[in-house]
Every structure is written in structure tokens, then in C-alpha cells.
């Protein structure tokens, strides 16, 4: 699993974890945040590795669906980029209005 996917899943989990069941949250936390293997999670819950794998993949798909509809992570990233650009830009009234307009367009 690539670092980029892990980072994305961690962000999506942060934004949408309240929409998941307690079991889904637990599996995702163990797998992505605590770096447990499928076997370790399966042993802890007394289920098969395949069951853990299936649950994690379904949950990942759900998180991606939530993001496609709500775009909380995308908006977060765009705001971070805008802030970074803003910090490097001279503080003129024109620039401030430009940045504020851009922010308003996203919501």
C-alpha cells in the first residue's frame, strides 16, 4: 500500500469517521492509524483475514463515495493551497479581495 493512499485514507477517515459504524471505525483505525496487519486485526476480532480485508475495502469505497458527494477533503486541500499562496503574496487590498472571492466560490 502506497503512502499516498494511506495519507488519503487517513484524511478521509478524519473527515467522515462519524458516518461509519463502530466496527468500521475500529478496523480502519487499527489498519491505517495503528498499522496493524490484516492478520492481527482478524486475530483480535476472531474472524478471518478475508473478512477484515473485505470490510476495509468496503469502508474505503464508502469513504470515497462520501468524498465524491461532499468534497470536504478536496475543499480542505484547496484551502491549504490558497493559504500557502496567500502567505507568499504581498498584502494588497486587491489580493485580499481576490483570495476572499476565491474562498467564497467554494462554499
Helices and strands as residue ranges (DSSP letters): H 3-16, G 17-19, H 22-28, I 29-33, H 38-45, H 49-70, H 72-88, H 93-106
